Amino acid sequence: MKRWSDDPWVDKFCVLTVNYNTPDLVQNLVHSVREFWPTLKIVIVDGSDDAEAAAEVARMADADGHIELHALGYNINHAPG
């Protein structure tokens, strides 16, 4: 299976995801992305209000080195209004 990590275009893109109290889904996303793009930047906007869920996502980000975490500490809701 070809890996695209040596492709010069890989630095031009990133993965952006929003999370709310679902660190297991974030872990699945990170694992799937890292299988093919070990250094691709992942940006996580974490609106988790559960302390343990937020801490788990923060641990993933710290361990990875290519994750930019924006931990809000509260849920802003989706398209309120």
TIMI-2910 file (N, C-alpha, C, CB; in pm, 1 decimal, decimal comma, always signed):
<rs>
+----------+----------+----------+----------+----------+----------+----------+----------+----------+----------+----------+----------+------+
!      n_x !      n_y !      n_z !     ca_x !     ca_y !     ca_z !      c_x !      c_y !      c_z !     cb_x !     cb_y !     cb_z ! resn !
+----------+----------+----------+----------+----------+----------+----------+----------+----------+----------+----------+----------+------+
!    +84,5 !   -117,7 !     +0,0 !     +0,0 !     +0,0 !     +0,0 !    +89,5 !   +124,7 !     +0,0 !    -96,4 !     -0,5 !   +122,8 !  Met !
!    +65,9 !   +213,3 !    -90,7 !   +147,0 !   +333,7 !   -102,6 !   +114,5 !   +431,7 !     +9,6 !   +125,2 !   +400,0 !   -239,2 !  Lys !
!   +217,7 !   +488,0 !    +67,1 !   +202,4 !   +592,1 !   +168,3 !   +243,5 !   +724,6 !   +105,2 !   +287,9 !   +561,0 !   +296,7 !  Arg !
!   +169,0 !   +826,7 !   +137,3 !   +189,3 !   +956,2 !    +73,4 !   +271,7 !  +1052,0 !   +158,1 !    +56,7 !  +1018,6 !    +42,0 !  Trp !
!   +333,6 !  +1003,1 !   +264,9 !   +405,5 !  +1092,9 !   +355,8 !   +524,8 !  +1161,9 !   +290,9 !   +452,3 !  +1016,2 !   +476,2 !  Ser !
!   +579,2 !  +1105,2 !   +183,9 !   +693,2 !  +1168,1 !   +116,4 !   +650,1 !  +1263,7 !     +5,8 !   +784,1 !  +1061,9 !    +58,6 !  Asp !
!   +522,5 !  +1271,2 !    -20,1 !   +470,0 !  +1359,5 !   -123,2 !   +486,0 !  +1504,7 !    -77,9 !   +321,0 !  +1326,8 !   -153,7 !  Asp !
!   +543,0 !  +1592,8 !   -159,9 !   +562,1 !  +1732,3 !   -118,9 !   +430,8 !  +1806,2 !    -94,7 !   +642,0 !  +1805,6 !   -223,6 !  Pro !
!   +320,0 !  +1754,8 !   -146,7 !   +190,6 !  +1820,7 !   -127,7 !   +131,8 !  +1796,1 !    +10,4 !    +93,1 !  +1773,8 !   -232,7 !  Trp !
!   +182,0 !  +1698,1 !    +83,4 !   +122,5 !  +1663,1 !   +212,5 !   +128,5 !  +1779,3 !   +311,7 !   +193,0 !  +1541,5 !   +271,3 !  Val !
!   +227,1 !  +1864,9 !   +300,1 !   +239,0 !  +1979,7 !   +390,2 !   +143,4 !  +2093,4 !   +354,8 !   +380,8 !  +2031,1 !   +388,8 !  Asp !
!    +75,1 !  +2083,0 !   +243,9 !    -17,9 !  +2187,4 !   +199,9 !   -159,9 !  +2165,3 !   +253,1 !    -20,7 !  +2193,3 !    +47,8 !  Lys !
!   -183,5 !  +2050,9 !   +315,3 !   -317,5 !  +2014,7 !   +359,9 !   -318,3 !  +1980,7 !   +507,7 !   -370,7 !  +1897,3 !   +279,1 !  Phe !
!   -437,3 !  +1980,5 !   +565,6 !   -453,7 !  +1933,2 !   +702,8 !   -592,7 !  +1873,1 !   +716,0 !   -432,4 !  +2048,7 !   +806,2 !  Cys !
!   -612,8 !  +1802,1 !   +823,8 !   -743,6 !  +1747,1 !   +858,7 !   -798,2 !  +1834,2 !   +970,2 !   -734,8 !  +1595,0 !   +902,2 !  Val !
!   -924,2 !  +1873,5 !   +958,5 !   -991,0 !  +1954,3 !  +1061,0 !  -1110,9 !  +1876,2 !  +1111,3 !  -1034,5 !  +2094,3 !  +1005,1 !  Leu !
!  -1121,5 !  +1862,5 !  +1243,0 !  -1235,1 !  +1792,8 !  +1301,1 !  -1284,2 !  +1865,8 !  +1425,5 !  -1197,8 !  +1648,0 !  +1335,1 !  Thr !
!  -1411,4 !  +1848,9 !  +1452,8 !  -1473,5 !  +1905,9 !  +1572,3 !  -1512,9 !  +1789,1 !  +1661,4 !  -1598,3 !  +1996,6 !  +1536,6 !  Val !
!  -1490,9 !  +1803,6 !  +1790,5 !  -1518,7 !  +1696,2 !  +1884,2 !  -1603,5 !  +1747,1 !  +2000,1 !  -1388,4 !  +1635,3 !  +1936,2 !  Asn !
!  -1692,1 !  +1658,0 !  +2046,6 !  -1769,0 !  +1686,1 !  +2168,1 !  -1784,9 !  +1555,9 !  +2246,2 !  -1909,1 !  +1748,7 !  +2133,9 !  Tyr !
!  -1701,7 !  +1539,2 !  +2346,9 !  -1708,3 !  +1425,9 !  +2439,7 !  -1699,3 !  +1289,4 !  +2371,8 !  -1835,6 !  +1433,0 !  +2517,9 !  Asn !
!  -1624,4 !  +1278,4 !  +2262,6 !  -1609,9 !  +1149,7 !  +2193,9 !  -1463,0 !  +1120,4 !  +2160,9 !  -1694,2 !  +1148,4 !  +2065,0 !  Thr !
!  -1379,9 !  +1103,7 !  +2263,7 !  -1237,9 !  +1077,5 !  +2237,3 !  -1214,2 !   +948,1 !  +2160,1 !  -1161,9 !  +1072,3 !  +2367,6 !  Pro !
!  -1304,8 !   +851,3 !  +2171,2 !  -1288,3 !   +727,0 !  +2096,2 !  -1297,8 !   +752,3 !  +1945,5 !  -1393,9 !   +624,1 !  +2139,6 !  Asp !
!  -1385,2 !   +842,3 !  +1904,9 !  -1395,5 !   +875,7 !  +1762,1 !  -1273,3 !   +953,8 !  +1714,9 !  -1523,2 !   +957,0 !  +1734,9 !  Leu !
!  -1220,9 !  +1040,4 !  +1799,7 !  -1098,3 !  +1114,2 !  +1765,9 !   -983,1 !  +1016,4 !  +1750,2 !  -1064,9 !  +1220,5 !  +1874,5 !  Val !
!   -973,6 !   +918,3 !  +1840,2 !   -867,5 !   +817,4 !  +1831,0 !   -878,6 !   +739,9 !  +1699,8 !   -874,3 !   +720,4 !  +1951,1 !  Gln !
!   -999,7 !   +704,2 !  +1660,1 !  -1018,9 !   +634,0 !  +1532,8 !   -973,8 !   +720,4 !  +1415,4 !  -1166,2 !   +594,0 !  +1515,3 !  Asn !
!  -1007,8 !   +848,7 !  +1419,8 !   -967,6 !   +940,3 !  +1313,4 !   -816,0 !   +949,8 !  +1305,7 !  -1028,4 !  +1079,3 !  +1335,7 !  Leu !
!   -752,0 !   +971,7 !  +1420,5 !   -606,0 !   +985,2 !  +1423,4 !   -540,2 !   +857,6 !  +1370,4 !   -556,5 !  +1015,7 !  +1567,4 !  Val !
!   -588,3 !   +743,9 !  +1414,9 !   -531,3 !   +616,9 !  +1368,7 !   -545,9 !   +602,1 !  +1216,8 !   -599,4 !   +498,3 !  +1440,4 !  His !
!   -663,5 !   +634,2 !  +1164,7 !   -687,0 !   +622,3 !  +1020,7 !   -598,4 !   +715,9 !   +940,3 !   -832,4 !   +650,2 !   +989,1 !  Ser !
!   -585,0 !   +838,9 !   +985,1 !   -500,7 !   +935,5 !   +914,5 !   -354,9 !   +893,3 !   +921,6 !   -518,4 !  +1076,7 !   +973,3 !  Val !
!   -308,1 !   +852,7 !  +1038,5 !   -167,3 !   +817,2 !  +1057,0 !   -126,8 !   +692,5 !   +978,7 !   -138,8 !   +795,8 !  +1203,7 !  Arg !
!   -223,3 !   +608,8 !   +944,8 !   -192,3 !   +490,0 !   +866,0 !   -133,1 !   +528,5 !   +730,5 !   -318,2 !   +404,4 !   +846,5 !  Glu !
!   -179,9 !   +638,6 !   +673,7 !   -134,2 !   +680,7 !   +541,5 !    -49,7 !   +807,9 !   +544,1 !   -252,6 !   +701,6 !   +451,8 !  Phe !
!    -75,5 !   +896,5 !   +637,5 !     -4,5 !  +1024,4 !   +646,1 !    +47,7 !  +1046,1 !   +787,7 !    -96,9 !  +1141,4 !   +604,2 !  Trp !
!   +163,2 !   +991,4 !   +820,8 !   +215,1 !   +997,6 !   +957,6 !   +247,4 !  +1138,9 !  +1007,3 !   +337,9 !   +914,1 !   +967,0 !  Pro !
!   +267,8 !  +1232,7 !   +915,8 !   +304,8 !  +1367,8 !   +959,5 !   +202,3 !  +1473,9 !   +921,1 !   +438,5 !  +1405,0 !   +901,4 !  Thr !
!    +89,6 !  +1434,0 !   +865,6 !    -12,0 !  +1530,6 !   +825,4 !    -69,1 !  +1601,4 !   +948,3 !   -124,5 !  +1461,0 !   +745,9 !  Leu !
!    -81,6 !  +1731,0 !   +939,3 !   -135,6 !  +1809,0 !  +1050,5 !   -284,8 !  +1778,8 !  +1069,2 !   -113,6 !  +1960,4 !  +1026,1 !  Lys !
!   -323,4 !  +1755,9 !  +1194,1 !   -462,8 !  +1736,7 !  +1231,3 !   -499,5 !  +1849,1 !  +1327,2 !   -487,1 !  +1595,1 !  +1296,1 !  Ile !
!   -605,2 !  +1921,4 !  +1297,7 !   -653,6 !  +2028,3 !  +1385,0 !   -782,1 !  +1977,8 !  +1449,7 !   -677,5 !  +2163,3 !  +1305,3 !  Val !
!   -784,9 !  +1980,4 !  +1582,9 !   -901,6 !  +1937,1 !  +1658,0 !   -957,4 !  +2055,6 !  +1734,5 !   -866,6 !  +1820,7 !  +1753,9 !  Ile !
!  -1083,3 !  +2087,6 !  +1710,0 !  -1154,6 !  +2186,5 !  +1790,0 !  -1237,8 !  +2105,4 !  +1888,0 !  -1244,4 !  +2284,6 !  +1700,8 !  Val !
!  -1197,6 !  +2108,2 !  +2013,3 !  -1259,9 !  +2022,9 !  +2114,3 !  -1352,8 !  +2104,4 !  +2203,0 !  -1153,0 !  +1953,0 !  +2199,5 !  Asp !
!  -1482,3 !  +2079,7 !  +2188,8 !  -1581,9 !  +2146,5 !  +2270,6 !  -1629,0 !  +2060,2 !  +2386,1 !  -1699,1 !  +2186,3 !  +2186,2 !  Gly !
!  -1548,4 !  +1961,2 !  +2423,0 !  -1587,2 !  +1870,5 !  +2530,8 !  -1604,6 !  +1945,4 !  +2661,7 !  -1483,5 !  +1759,8 !  +2547,3 !  Ser !
!  -1714,7 !  +1914,9 !  +2730,8 !  -1734,2 !  +1970,8 !  +2864,3 !  -1715,2 !  +1864,4 !  +2972,0 !  -1873,3 !  +2033,1 !  +2876,1 !  Asp !
!  -1684,4 !  +1743,1 !  +2931,5 !  -1651,8 !  +1635,1 !  +3023,6 !  -1500,1 !  +1636,1 !  +3043,5 !  -1702,2 !  +1495,6 !  +2969,4 !  Asp !
!  -1456,9 !  +1653,4 !  +3167,5 !  -1314,2 !  +1671,0 !  +3196,9 !  -1230,6 !  +1551,3 !  +3151,5 !  -1294,1 !  +1693,5 !  +3346,3 !  Ala !
!  -1278,4 !  +1430,8 !  +3173,1 !  -1200,4 !  +1312,5 !  +3134,9 !  -1191,7 !  +1299,0 !  +2982,3 !  -1263,1 !  +1185,0 !  +3195,8 !  Glu !
!  -1299,8 !  +1327,1 !  +2912,2 !  -1298,2 !  +1321,2 !  +2765,2 !  -1200,7 !  +1424,5 !  +2710,2 !  -1440,3 !  +1345,0 !  +2707,1 !  Ala !
!  -1204,5 !  +1544,9 !  +2764,2 !  -1113,3 !  +1651,0 !  +2719,5 !   -967,9 !  +1613,4 !  +2748,8 !  -1148,5 !  +1784,9 !  +2788,1 !  Ala !
!   -943,8 !  +1554,9 !  +2865,2 !   -807,6 !  +1515,2 !  +2902,3 !   -755,6 !  +1405,4 !  +2810,1 !   -803,4 !  +1467,7 !  +3048,3 !  Ala !
!   -842,5 !  +1314,3 !  +2771,3 !   -801,4 !  +1206,7 !  +2681,4 !   -762,6 !  +1261,3 !  +2543,6 !   -913,9 !  +1103,4 !  +2667,3 !  Glu !
!   -839,6 !  +1355,7 !  +2493,5 !   -806,4 !  +1418,8 !  +2365,0 !   -675,4 !  +1496,7 !  +2377,5 !   -921,3 !  +1513,0 !  +2318,2 !  Val !
!   -656,0 !  +1565,4 !  +2487,6 !   -531,3 !  +1640,4 !  +2509,6 !   -410,5 !  +1547,2 !  +2514,4 !   -539,9 !  +1721,3 !  +2639,9 !  Ala !
!   -426,3 !  +1430,4 !  +2576,6 !   -316,2 !  +1333,0 !  +2580,4 !   -281,1 !  +1283,9 !  +2440,1 !   -353,4 !  +1213,3 !  +2670,0 !  Arg !
!   -384,2 !  +1261,3 !  +2359,1 !   -358,8 !  +1219,3 !  +2220,7 !   -280,2 !  +1326,6 !  +2145,7 !   -491,7 !  +1189,7 !  +2147,6 !  Met !
!   -322,3 !  +1449,2 !  +2161,2 !   -254,9 !  +1560,2 !  +2092,3 !   -110,5 !  +1573,1 !  +2138,2 !   -329,5 !  +1692,3 !  +2116,6 !  Ala !
!    -87,5 !  +1563,2 !  +2267,5 !    +49,0 !  +1573,8 !  +2320,3 !   +138,1 !  +1460,7 !  +2270,1 !    +46,6 !  +1573,6 !  +2472,7 !  Asp !
!    +82,5 !  +1341,7 !  +2259,1 !   +160,9 !  +1225,4 !  +2218,5 !   +191,8 !  +1224,1 !  +2069,6 !    +88,2 !  +1099,3 !  +2255,6 !  Ala !
!   +110,2 !  +1288,9 !  +1989,8 !   +123,4 !  +1279,4 !  +1844,3 !   +230,4 !  +1371,4 !  +1787,2 !     -8,2 !  +1310,6 !  +1779,5 !  Asp !
!   +230,9 !  +1496,7 !  +1825,8 !   +330,2 !  +1589,8 !  +1772,7 !   +288,7 !  +1662,2 !  +1646,1 !   +455,3 !  +1517,5 !  +1746,7 !  Gly !
!   +183,7 !  +1614,3 !  +1579,5 !   +134,8 !  +1680,2 !  +1458,2 !    -12,7 !  +1714,7 !  +1470,7 !   +157,6 !  +1591,1 !  +1335,8 !  His !
!    -58,4 !  +1728,4 !  +1595,5 !   -197,0 !  +1765,9 !  +1622,0 !   -199,7 !  +1903,7 !  +1686,0 !   -267,1 !  +1661,4 !  +1713,1 !  Ile !
!   -281,5 !  +1990,8 !  +1629,9 !   -303,8 !  +2124,1 !  +1686,2 !   -440,5 !  +2119,4 !  +1755,4 !   -297,8 !  +2238,3 !  +1574,0 !  Glu !
!   -439,1 !  +2132,9 !  +1886,0 !   -561,4 !  +2120,5 !  +1965,2 !   -611,0 !  +2257,3 !  +2008,3 !   -537,9 !  +2031,7 !  +2088,0 !  Leu !
!   -738,2 !  +2281,7 !  +1985,1 !   -806,2 !  +2401,4 !  +2033,6 !   -913,2 !  +2354,3 !  +2131,1 !   -868,4 !  +2486,4 !  +1915,0 !  His !
!   -876,2 !  +2349,2 !  +2259,1 !   -966,7 !  +2299,1 !  +2362,7 !  -1047,7 !  +2416,1 !  +2417,3 !   -887,8 !  +2227,6 !  +2477,4 !  Ala !
!  -1176,6 !  +2415,4 !  +2388,2 !  -1262,9 !  +2525,2 !  +2429,9 !  -1311,8 !  +2510,1 !  +2573,4 !  -1381,0 !  +2535,6 !  +2337,2 !  Leu !
!  -1331,7 !  +2386,1 !  +2617,1 !  -1379,8 !  +2362,2 !  +2752,7 !  -1531,0 !  +2372,9 !  +2766,2 !  -1315,0 !  +2458,5 !  +2846,5 !  Gly !
!  -1597,5 !  +2398,6 !  +2656,9 !  -1744,3 !  +2405,9 !  +2657,8 !  -1794,0 !  +2381,3 !  +2516,5 !  -1794,8 !  +2544,5 !  +2711,6 !  Tyr !
!  -1920,2 !  +2347,2 !  +2505,7 !  -1979,9 !  +2320,0 !  +2375,4 !  -2046,6 !  +2445,8 !  +2323,0 !  -2081,7 !  +2204,1 !  +2384,1 !  Asn !
!  -2006,6 !  +2490,2 !  +2203,8 !  -2066,1 !  +2611,3 !  +2146,1 !  -2191,1 !  +2577,5 !  +2064,6 !  -1963,4 !  +2684,5 !  +2057,4 !  Ile !
!  -2221,4 !  +2446,9 !  +2052,4 !  -2335,4 !  +2396,1 !  +1975,2 !  -2311,7 !  +2418,3 !  +1827,6 !  -2466,9 !  +2463,9 !  +2018,8 !  Asn !
!  -2386,2 !  +2347,8 !  +1748,7 !  -2371,5 !  +2355,3 !  +1603,6 !  -2483,3 !  +2444,5 !  +1547,6 !  -2375,7 !  +2212,0 !  +1539,0 !  His !
!  -2444,0 !  +2547,8 !  +1482,1 !  -2538,3 !  +2638,6 !  +1416,1 !  -2653,2 !  +2680,8 !  +1505,8 !  -2593,3 !  +2573,8 !  +1292,4 !  Ala !
!  -2620,7 !  +2737,3 !  +1621,8 !  -2728,6 !  +2779,1 !  +1710,9 !  -2812,8 !  +2890,6 !  +1647,7 !  -2671,1 !  +2826,1 !  +1845,2 !  Pro !
!  -2936,3 !  +2895,3 !  +1688,2 !  -3015,3 !  +3008,0 !  +1647,6 !  -3136,5 !  +2974,7 !  +1574,4 !  -2938,7 !  +3095,2 !  +1569,2 !  Gly !
+----------+----------+----------+----------+----------+----------+----------+----------+----------+----------+----------+----------+------+
</rs>
